[in-house]
Amino acid sequence: MADTKPKTSPKAIKFLFGGLAGMGATVFVQPLDLVKNRMQLSGQGSKAREYKTSFHALVSILKNEGVGGIYTGLSAGLLRQATYTTTRLGIYTILFEKMTGADGRPPNFLLKALIGMTAGATGAFVGTPAEVALIRMTADGRLPPDQRRGYTNVFNALARITREEGVATLWRGCIPTMARAVVVNAAQLASYSQSKQALLDSGYFGDDILCHFCASMISGLVTTAASMPVDIVKTRIQNMRMIDGKPEYKNGLDVLVRVVGKEGFFSLWKGFTPYYARLGPHTVLTFIFLEQMNRLYKTYVLDR
């Protein structure tokens, strides 16, 4: 009897499409990433804040740096997706298959969460060099011309960081970067399932796309609130300079203490609006691109 098992894409193609889908989504949300990074660096130390709100930041960037200015660091954003998303998907798929029972039963919720956090942290480690380049490239425009690093693209940034500051600098801030990935994965998983259940229990929602969308937005809100303090630590550490041969910040705790002490407790959530606004569209666009690539691959490769 002929084997009727449907053809599926090879693993390598799945990882490739995952990375490409993330990169496609990044093209649309890069301006929000730029605004978020600028907001997190605004008012650093005891200086007055350059930007009052995220909208003010966006208008200032457009006025001072032009339309091209809001896409500063796009090459680094694309490389981050290529390295982080592909690694995360690869590790997640491998671990998921290893933890699936012999009878085909998938891992339980707790195990899925653990796999997600492990994959996120590993992906974040691999993606840290691109993250460092992204933070520095998006921060450059707020500095006086004589203080700018002037990286021309992500590869120029990586080469110069290695040459001028050493290879280890490419992984500066990798601990908070990995911590953020763990927090994001844990918060997203837990808050989405809880939000969805609460909406269904309210009696106003059925298990449909509207319920999934509302649960996603609530989950995004919780995830943003939980991960932003870790994210500002990451941003400040990756952008810091050496002052008289000493780094600006000793460690992540030093960043937290100084931000709260000099800029106020709620400064830990600076850039909340663009961070939250980026999260939803990036996820939705990633899945749209992924579905389209899978459909085209099935039509032109698998079904031929």
N, C-alpha and C positions, 0 to 999 in steps of 0.2 A: 504494500500500500504506500502511495506517495506521501512524502512528508509535507503536511499542509501548514506547518509552522510559519507565521508571517515573517517576512524579511525585516530585519532591523538594521539601523545604522551601526557601523563599527564604533567601538569606544572612542577611538581617536577623533572621529568625525563629531561625536557628541561633545567632546571637550572643546574642539575647534569652534563649533557652532556656539557653544556657551560663551566662550571668550569673545567671539565676533559680535554676539548679541549684546553683551555688556559694553563693548566698544561703540556699537551703534547708538545705544542709549546715552552714552557719555557725551556724544556729539551734541545732543539736545540739552543736557543738564549741566554742562561745563560752566556756563555763566553763574549758576547758583552755587557751585562749588567754590568759584572764585570769590563771590560775595561772602560766603560763609567763612573762608580763610581770612579775608580782609577784616571781617567783623571780629574774629577771634584775636587778631593781632592789634586791633584798634585800641588805643589807650594803654598800650603795654608799659609796664613800670608805673610811673606816676604822671605820665604825659596825658594831656587832654585827649579825649577820643576824637579821632579824625572823622568818624561817621556816627551820626546820631541814631540812625535806623538802617535796616538792610536796604530799604528803598533809596535812602540818601546815599548809601554806598554805591548802589547801582547807577544812579544818576551821575554821581561824581566821577566814577570810572568811565562812563560813556563820554562825559564832557571833557575830561582830562586826557584820556587815552584812546578815545574813538571806539567804534564798533568792534574793531579787531582786538581792542584791549580786553573786552569781556571774554575773549577766547584765549587769553594768555595761558600757557601751560597745557593746552589741549593735547599736545604730543605726549606729555607726562601722564595725563589722565587716561589716554588710550593705552599706554604701556602698562599702567597700573591695572587696568581691566584685563589686559592680555595675560599678565602674570598672576594676579590675585584670583580672578574668576576661574581661569583654566585650572590652576592648582587646586582651588577649593572644590570645584566640580569633580575633578579627578580623584582626589582623596575621599570625598564624600561617597562617590560611586563605588570605589574599591572597598571601603569600610562597610558600606551598606550591604554589599554582596557577601562579604565575609561574615557579617552578623546575621544574615538571613538563614533561618533554620533549614534543615535538610528537606522538610516538607513544603518549603516555599513560603513559610510564615515570616512576614517582615519583622524587624526589631520593634520592641515596644516603644512607647513615647519617650521614656527616660533615656533609653539607649540611642534613639534617633536624635535627641537633644545633644547627647554627649558626642555623637558622630558629627553633628552640625558644628559644635563648638571646636572640636579637634580640627576639622577641615578648615573652618574659618581662621583659626589661629595659624595653621600651617600656611595657608594662602597669604595671610597678612605678612608673615615672615618673608616669604618669597617676593611679595610686592612692595616691601619697605623701601628699597632703593628708588623705585618709581615714585613712591609717596613723598620721599624727601625732596626729590626733584620738583614734584608738583607743588608742594608747599612753598618752596623757595621761588619758583617761577611766578606763582600767583601773587606772592608777597612783594615782588620786585618793584612794581609800579607805584607803591605807596612811599618808597624811599626817595631821598634827594638823588639827582643823577649821579653824583660822585660816589654814592654809597651802594649803588645797584650792582648786582652780580652780573647781570647782562648775559644770562645763558640764552643761546639762540634756539635750542631745541633740547629735548630730553637726553639725547645721546651726548650732546655737548656738555650738558649739566653733569651727567654721570662721569664723563671723562675728566672734567675739571675738578669735581669734588674728589675723585680718586687721586688726581695729581696734586691738588693743593692742600687737601686735608686728610688724605689717607683712605684706604678701602673701608676701614671700620666705620667711617662717617656715613657711608651709604646705608648702614643699619642703625643709625642714630634714631632713638625713639621707637625701636622695634618692640620693646616691652609694652608701652601704652598702645601701640598699633595692634598688637596681638590681643591685648586686654579689651580694646574696643571691639574687635571682631567677635570675641567670646561673649561680651555683654550684648552686642547687637543680635547675634544668633540666638542666645538664651531668651532675651526680652521679646524678640519677634515671635519665636515659637510659642512661648507661654502666653503672651498677651493676645496673640491672634486666636488661639483655641478658646481662651477664656471669654474674649469679646464676642466671638461667634456664638458660643453657648448662651451667653447672657442675652444677646439679641434674639435668638431663637426662643428662649424661655419667656421673653417679654410678650410674645404672642403677636407682635406687629410685623414680624419677618418670617418668611419661609426660607428654606435652604436654597437660595438662588443667588444670582450675580449681585443684586443690590445688597444682600446680607454680607456677601464676601467682600464687596467694596467697602462697606461701612466698618466691618471688622478689620480690614486692612488699614483704614485711616486711623482707627483707634489704636491699633497695634503700632502704627508708625509714630503716633504721638507718644506712647509709652517708651518705645525704643529710642526716640530722639531725646526725651527727657533723661533716660537712664544712661545713654552713652555720651552725651555732650561734655560732661566734666572730664571724662577720659580723653575725649577728642581734642579739647583745648590744650591739655597737657602735651599730647602728641604734636599738635601744631606748633606750640611755643618751643618745644625741645628741638624739633626738626628745623626750625627757622633760626635758632639762636646762633650768635657769633661768639668768638673768643674775645674777651676783654682783658687786656694785659696778660695774655697767655692762659687765662682761666675762662671756662665756659660760663655763660650768663646764668644758667641754672645748674644746681648740683644734681638733681634728680626730679622725678615726677612729683614727689611730695613737696619739694621746694617750690615747684610751679604752682601747685594748689594753694599753699600757704601764702605765697606772694600775691597771687591773683585775688584771693579772698581779702587779704590784709590791705592791699593798695587800691583795688578796683571794686571791692564789694562782693558779697556772696553770690548775687545773681549774675555777676560777670562770667561765672562758669557756664552760663547758658547763652553767651553772646553768639549771634549767628543762628539762633534757634529757627527763625522763619525760613531762611534759605535751606537749612539742613533738612527741615521737615518737608519743605516744598520739593526738594530734590529726591527724597526717599521714595515717595509714591510713583511719580512719573518714571524714575529710573527702573523700578521693578516692573511696572506695566510695560514700558517700551522694550525692556530686555525680553519679556515673555512674547511680545508681539513679533519681534525680530526672530526669536528662536523658533516660534511656530511657523513663520514664513519660510525660513531656511530648511526646516525639517520637511515641510510640504513640497518645496522645490526639489530637495534631494530625493524624496520618495518618488515624485513624478518623473524626474529625468535620469535617475540612477537605479533605484530599487525596482521600479515597475517596468523597466525596459527589457 
